[in-house]
Amino acid sequence: MGDYTNMSAYYDVIMTSGYYDYEKIVQSILSDGEFTNVLEIGCGTGLILEELAKQRPKASITGMDLTEAMLDIARKRLQSFPNVSLTQQNIMQFKLEQQYQLAFSYGGVWYFVIDGDKEPVMISHLPDDADNHQGFAQLGKHVSAGGTLLLGVQGPHFDYERVISNGMKYSQKILAGEDGFTKHYYLADEAKTVMAQTIKYRTYSFADARKLMTTYGFEYNPDADFDKRFLGFTKQ
Ligand SMILES: C[S@@+](CC[C@H](N)C(=O)[O-])C[C@H]1O[C@@H](n2cnc3c(N)ncnc32)[C@H](O)[C@@H]1O
């Protein structure tokens, strides 16, 4: 179901050791044009929101996430930004008072993997199909007609290990399953494992992802692809 509690204390150091390029991610989001409000689904520790808040101090910015321990870090990071609000919710049931012109997820609840010339594959933190329907149904209620949903694009997952900026060794292992895969994340300080987390992901072909999303009003919009860091969907 996408709980990141185990990883939370080490999330920032792993991600900022080259896992994601936050500066470029934020540039891509901003190139969507002007917006007065924006929602990040699966905002984690708020690394993207902090940069967005600095660059769009007048926009109303909301971050939602399932994992309280990730949000605790985000709250500290974002406490000096009055235009940011954070909410602990599961996408499947989430409710907010407003509709958004722009919603996005980068590695959050949903994202895409593009492997060379192959069609994009959608990856979901929700392993059950019915839960994905529920999640998109809820999201659909929160994006205004004509609004945009951006889902981040990443390269293919593979097994590797490497030393990160604090000297610890990060490793990940992917195991294929029937409707997706399981990813094991580890962090080791010399011989001692300081973090272990396992997440089960569901995968959708591009055609199935589009069909699922169309049901809830999100139509793929190739014009919103920008620099290929996100795929864009327009809310009907
Ligand atoms: C890889 S992190 C990405 C965080 C952030 N977007 C970033 O770029 O650093 C994935 C986040 O999605 C959240 N998440 C997973 N399943 C969720 C769900 N069902 N509802 C809300 N958030 C969820 C996790 O708690 C986690 O913080």
The ligand as a Gaussian input file, in Angstrom:
#p B3LYP/6-31G(d) Opt

LIG

0 1
 C        9.114000       7.584000      -3.722000
 S        8.195000       8.584000      -2.594000
 C        8.085000      10.090000      -3.549000
 C        8.068000      11.334000      -2.692000
 C        8.224000      12.662000      -3.431000
 N        7.270000      12.801000      -4.508000
 C        9.621000      12.872000      -3.952000
 O        9.762000      13.083000      -5.156000
 O       10.560000      12.844000      -3.181000
 C        6.562000       7.923000      -2.720000
 C        5.562000       8.544000      -1.740000
 O        4.231000       8.133000      -2.112000
 C        3.495000       7.945000      -0.913000
 N        2.344000       7.059000      -1.156000
 C        2.398000       5.747000      -1.501000
 N        1.160000       5.241000      -1.560000
 C        0.301000       6.250000      -1.239000
 C       -1.129000       6.339000      -1.129000
 N       -1.894000       5.267000      -1.301000
 N       -1.674000       7.538000      -0.822000
 C       -0.891000       8.634000      -0.619000
 N        0.469000       8.592000      -0.692000
 C        1.056000       7.418000      -1.001000
 C        4.509000       7.325000       0.051000
 O        4.104000       7.482000       1.398000
 C        5.784000       8.082000      -0.300000
 O        6.000000       9.187000       0.543000

